[in-house]
Amino acid sequence: MLDAGSSRVFNCNDIWRKHAGKPSETTRFFANPRLHSLVLIKETNVNGARGATANGQVVGTKLYFPYNGDDVYEGGRSVFLHHPQVMTVLREQFGLASTIATQEELLRDLKILRILDRLPSLDGFLMRNALEQENITVHGSYFEIPDEERAAIIQYVRRKLEPLVQAAVGTASATASKVSQLIDKLWEARDKEALAPLIEAFRFPDHEALTIFGSWNGITYYTFEYARLRDKRESFARWLRDDALPRNYVAEKHFEHIAGVLKETVRRLRYHWSAVEEISRKYETLYARFLSERDGVRDFITFLRGSRALYWRMGDSLSKMNHAIHCWDLNTVGFPGRRLPSEQLGRILGILRSVLVSEERAATEVVWDARAG
């Protein structure tokens, strides 16, 4: 699935084409117009492919260049951002060496790709914040997140951070203004000097502090998303339980095949769901203990020191579940009760199984199936 609307895929090509009739500087995502045909895909490097991810990351960013921008499912060329030949591919694909874009503009576009690569998923909220923190502003339509939803997320994150900041700086010096400023700096996770009081209070290693703060913010955001999308997730799970086997007559061999794919799909969904639930529950439990128990301070700080790996794990599993739900919704919504004929059922289950692939078991599956669109 290469459609917009999933946190595993950023279809810049599709959004850019919606602006094609009104081109202007304000509707650009990249400085080089040719790059707008890109589709970015987050993909787990389950097989340890060379150049798929940066060091320490389990999720890589794949650049997909469709041969036909009007129909991205006709096929295309792809390369991981960290592949040794990525610059060669970009020059061949977009003629960057001969483009009219300036060197400054090209560096800006490459910087955007690297910023997005540092995210476990391509949620509009995370993308927009990450770019804005680097003073890069693009048209809001690329992020597909309403202003009121973004405001609600920011309010939630600030509300979660405020008591921790107050406790860290001490009640004597915790004026409303100082706490607010520190929350702003914590949310940006860029200014080590301004965050010195928190780094000292939490006893974070100086060279890891900004990474820890960024991961902390990310876990807080994913905890919000996990709770917000619970109803959709449960509807999807009920469909797999009650309506994902053929109701019409099919040959026994075909039925057994579908049943086997269903079983593996459920297993993978359970794996990702359990991973996110475990991290979210641990975070909330330790957060509460930090505020109420003396020993809770030490345990919460220990949790935060290991937050980078948890942030990536949480983002990978949550975005895979959300992507699977997106695929399921698009492919079943047109059928009464979402009950599919056996042929369509076998196909969508195969797609869902592939989308939910996990690093626990290496696989050589086609994760992006053009027929699902």
C-alpha positions in Angstrom: 0.0 0.0 0.0 1.6 3.2 -1.1 -1.4 5.5 -0.4 -1.2 8.5 1.9 -2.9 8.0 5.2 -0.5 5.5 6.7 2.3 6.3 9.2 4.6 3.8 7.3 4.2 5.8 4.0 4.7 9.4 3.0 3.4 9.7 -0.5 4.8 13.1 -1.4 4.0 12.4 -5.1 0.2 12.2 -4.4 0.1 15.4 -2.2 2.3 17.4 -4.6 0.0 16.5 -7.5 -2.9 18.0 -5.6 -1.0 21.3 -5.6 -0.1 21.0 -9.3 -2.7 23.5 -10.5 -1.4 26.1 -8.0 2.3 25.8 -7.9 4.1 28.2 -5.6 6.9 28.4 -3.1 4.4 27.8 -0.3 3.2 24.5 -1.7 6.6 22.9 -2.1 8.0 20.2 0.1 11.4 20.0 -1.6 13.3 22.8 -3.2 14.0 20.6 -6.2 10.6 20.0 -7.9 11.7 16.7 -9.3 11.9 15.2 -5.8 8.2 15.6 -5.3 7.6 12.4 -7.2 9.1 10.5 -4.2 7.3 8.1 -2.0 9.0 7.5 1.3 8.5 4.1 3.0 9.5 3.0 6.5 10.6 -0.6 6.4 12.0 -2.9 9.1 15.4 -4.4 8.2 14.5 -7.9 9.2 17.2 -9.5 7.0 20.0 -7.1 8.0 20.3 -5.8 4.5 23.5 -3.7 3.9 22.8 0.1 3.8 19.1 -0.3 4.9 19.4 1.6 8.2 21.6 3.9 10.2 23.6 2.3 13.0 21.4 1.5 16.0 18.1 1.7 14.0 15.9 -1.3 13.2 13.8 0.7 10.7 15.1 2.2 7.5 13.8 4.8 5.1 13.2 3.5 1.5 13.0 6.0 -1.3 10.6 4.8 -4.0 10.6 6.5 -7.4 7.5 5.6 -9.4 7.9 5.2 -13.2 4.5 6.8 -13.6 3.6 9.6 -11.1 -0.1 9.2 -12.1 -0.1 5.6 -11.0 2.6 4.7 -8.4 1.5 1.0 -8.6 2.8 0.6 -12.1 6.2 0.0 -10.7 9.2 2.0 -9.8 12.8 2.0 -8.5 13.7 2.0 -4.9 16.8 2.5 -2.7 17.3 2.8 1.1 18.6 6.2 2.2 21.7 4.7 3.8 22.6 2.6 0.8 26.2 3.4 -0.4 24.9 4.1 -3.9 22.0 6.4 -2.9 23.6 9.6 -4.3 24.3 7.8 -7.6 20.6 6.8 -7.8 19.4 10.3 -7.0 21.6 11.8 -9.7 20.5 9.2 -12.2 16.8 9.5 -11.2 16.5 13.2 -10.9 19.6 14.6 -12.7 20.7 16.4 -9.6 24.0 17.2 -11.1 22.4 19.1 -13.9 19.4 20.5 -12.0 18.8 24.2 -11.9 18.4 24.0 -8.1 21.3 25.6 -6.2 23.7 23.7 -4.0 22.0 25.2 -0.9 18.6 23.9 -2.1 20.0 20.4 -2.7 21.6 20.3 0.7 18.2 21.4 2.2 16.4 18.6 0.5 19.0 16.0 1.6 18.7 17.4 5.1 14.9 16.8 5.0 15.4 13.2 4.0 17.9 12.7 6.9 15.6 14.3 9.4 12.7 12.0 8.4 15.1 9.1 8.6 15.7 9.8 12.3 12.0 9.0 12.9 10.7 5.5 13.5 7.5 6.3 11.6 6.1 8.9 9.2 3.3 10.3 11.4 2.4 13.8 10.2 2.7 15.1 13.7 6.3 13.8 14.2 7.3 14.9 10.7 6.1 18.4 11.1 7.7 18.9 14.5 11.0 17.4 13.4 11.2 19.7 10.4 10.1 22.8 12.4 12.7 22.2 15.0 15.3 22.4 12.2 13.7 25.7 11.0 12.3 24.0 7.9 8.7 25.0 7.1 6.6 23.3 4.5 2.9 23.5 3.6 0.7 22.0 6.3 -1.2 19.8 3.8 1.8 17.4 3.6 1.2 16.3 7.1 -2.6 15.6 6.9 -3.2 16.5 10.6 -5.9 19.0 11.5 -4.7 21.9 13.7 -7.1 21.0 16.5 -5.7 17.4 16.6 -2.1 18.7 16.6 -3.0 21.2 19.5 -4.5 18.3 21.5 -1.4 16.2 21.1 0.9 19.1 22.1 -1.4 19.8 25.2 -1.2 16.2 26.2 2.6 16.0 25.9 3.1 19.3 27.8 0.7 18.1 30.5 2.7 14.9 30.9 6.0 16.8 31.0 5.1 19.6 33.4 5.0 17.7 36.7 8.3 15.9 35.9 10.0 19.2 35.1 8.6 20.8 38.3 9.9 17.9 40.3 13.3 18.0 38.6 14.0 21.7 39.1 12.6 21.8 42.7 9.5 23.6 43.9 11.5 26.5 45.3 12.7 27.6 41.9 9.9 26.1 39.7 8.1 29.3 38.7 5.5 28.9 36.0 7.6 30.8 33.5 10.7 28.8 34.1 8.8 25.5 33.9 7.1 26.5 30.7 10.5 27.5 29.1 12.1 24.2 30.1 9.1 22.3 28.7 9.6 24.2 25.4 13.3 23.3 25.4 12.6 19.7 26.4 10.1 19.4 23.5 12.6 20.7 21.0 15.4 18.5 22.5 18.1 20.6 20.8 19.5 23.1 23.3 21.8 21.2 25.7 22.8 24.4 27.6 19.2 25.4 28.3 18.4 21.8 29.4 21.3 21.6 31.8 19.1 21.8 34.9 17.2 18.7 33.7 20.3 16.9 32.5 21.8 17.3 36.0 18.5 16.5 37.9 18.0 13.3 35.9 21.7 12.5 35.9 21.7 11.7 32.1 25.1 11.2 30.4 26.0 14.5 28.8 26.6 12.9 25.3 23.3 11.1 25.3 21.1 13.7 26.9 19.5 15.1 23.8 18.8 11.7 22.3 17.2 10.6 25.6 15.0 13.7 25.6 13.9 13.2 22.0 13.1 9.5 22.7 11.1 10.5 25.8 9.0 12.9 23.7 8.5 10.2 21.1 7.3 7.6 23.6 4.9 10.2 25.1 3.5 10.9 21.6 3.2 7.2 20.8 1.4 6.5 24.1 -1.1 9.2 23.1 -1.6 7.6 19.7 -1.9 4.1 21.1 -4.8 5.2 23.4 -6.4 7.3 20.7 -6.6 4.5 18.1 -7.7 1.7 20.5 -11.3 1.5 19.1 -10.0 1.0 15.5 -7.5 -1.6 16.6 -10.1 -3.5 18.5 -12.5 -3.4 15.5 -9.7 -4.9 13.4 -9.0 -7.6 15.9 -12.7 -8.5 16.1 -12.8 -8.8 12.3 -9.9 -11.2 12.3 -11.6 -13.3 15.0 -15.1 -13.3 13.6 -15.1 -12.5 9.9 -11.7 -13.5 8.3 -12.6 -17.0 7.2 -14.6 -17.9 4.0 -18.3 -18.1 4.5 -18.9 -19.4 1.0 -17.9 -22.9 -0.1 -14.2 -23.2 -1.0 -12.0 -26.3 -1.6 -10.6 -27.7 1.6 -7.0 -27.0 0.5 -7.8 -23.3 -0.2 -9.6 -23.0 3.1 -6.6 -24.4 5.0 -4.3 -22.0 3.2 -6.5 -19.0 4.2 -6.7 -20.3 7.8 -2.9 -20.6 7.9 -2.4 -17.1 6.7 -5.0 -15.8 9.2 -3.3 -17.6 12.0 0.1 -16.1 11.2 -1.5 -12.6 10.7 -3.1 -12.8 14.2 0.2 -14.0 15.7 2.1 -11.0 14.2 -0.6 -8.6 15.3 -0.5 -10.0 18.8 3.3 -9.6 18.8 3.2 -5.9 17.9 0.2 -5.1 20.1 2.0 -6.8 23.1 5.2 -4.8 22.4 3.4 -1.4 22.4 1.2 -2.3 25.4 4.2 -3.4 27.4 6.1 -0.2 26.8 3.1 2.0 27.2 2.1 0.4 30.5 5.6 0.4 31.9 6.0 4.1 31.0 2.7 5.1 32.6 3.4 3.0 35.7 6.9 4.4 36.2 5.6 7.9 35.5 3.1 7.6 38.3 5.7 6.1 40.7 8.1 9.0 39.9 5.5 11.4 41.1 4.5 9.5 44.2 7.3 7.3 45.5 10.9 8.0 46.3 12.2 4.7 44.7 10.1 5.6 41.6 12.5 8.4 40.7 15.4 6.0 40.2 13.3 3.5 38.2 11.9 6.1 36.0 15.3 7.6 35.2 16.6 4.1 34.4 13.7 3.7 32.0 14.5 7.0 30.3 18.1 6.1 29.9 17.1 3.1 27.8 14.3 5.0 26.0 15.9 5.2 22.5 15.5 1.5 21.8 12.0 1.5 23.3 11.1 4.6 21.2 12.1 2.8 18.0 10.4 -0.4 19.0 7.2 1.3 19.9 7.1 3.4 16.7 7.8 0.4 14.5 5.2 -1.8 16.0 2.5 0.9 16.4 3.0 2.1 12.8 2.8 -1.4 11.5 -0.5 -2.0 13.3 -1.8 1.4 12.0 -0.7 0.6 8.5 -2.4 -2.8 8.6 -5.6 -1.2 9.8 -5.4 1.3 7.0 -5.0 -1.5 4.4 -7.9 -3.5 6.0 -10.2 -0.5 6.1 -9.6 0.5 2.5 -10.1 -3.1 1.2 -13.2 -4.1 3.3 -15.2 -0.9 3.7 -17.2 -1.5 0.5 -18.4 -5.0 1.5 -21.5 -5.5 3.7 -20.3 -6.3 7.2 -16.8 -6.2 5.8 -17.3 -9.8 4.8 -15.2 -10.6 1.8 -15.5 -13.4 -0.9 -12.8 -16.0 -0.4 -10.5 -14.7 -3.3 -10.4 -11.1 -1.9 -10.1 -12.5 1.6 -7.0 -14.6 0.9 -5.4 -11.6 -0.9 -6.0 -9.0 1.9 -4.9 -11.5 4.6 -1.7 -12.0 2.7 -1.1 -8.2 2.5 -1.9 -7.8 6.3 0.5 -10.7 7.1 3.3 -9.0 5.1 2.6 -5.5 6.6 2.8 -6.9 10.1 6.2 -8.6 9.6 8.4 -8.4 12.7 12.1 -8.4 13.4 11.6 -11.6 15.5 11.5 -13.7 12.4 13.3 -12.9 9.2 11.1 -12.9 6.1 11.4 -12.3 2.4 8.0 -11.0 1.7 6.5 -8.3 -0.5 5.4 -5.7 2.0 3.9 -3.3 -0.5 1.4 -5.0 -2.7 0.2 -2.8 -5.6 -3.0 -4.8 -5.9 -4.2 -3.5 -2.5 -4.8 0.0 -3.8 
